[in-house]
Amino acid sequence: MSDEIKTQIMSAWNRYADEQGKRYKKNEGSTTQHEDYCRLFKKGIVDHPKLSKRDKEELLVKIGFAAQPA
């Protein structure tokens, strides 16, 4: 179940990243909107009730919200 949820989250993030890249190329992207979206996306992952702490950390690292542990 958690693999399916992680796949859905990564797909959603990849769609957003693609769309954001297109908006920036057209000079339609807003840094403030992007920062707000990233903050909300990160909060959604951290607060997700069906993911373990390890799954949450893995997703955050893959997306680039958290540094990998040394």
Secondary structure by P-SEA (a helix, b strand, c coil): caaaaaaaaaaaaaaaaaaaaaaaaaccccaaaaaaaaaaaaaaaaacccccaaaaaaaaaaaccccccc
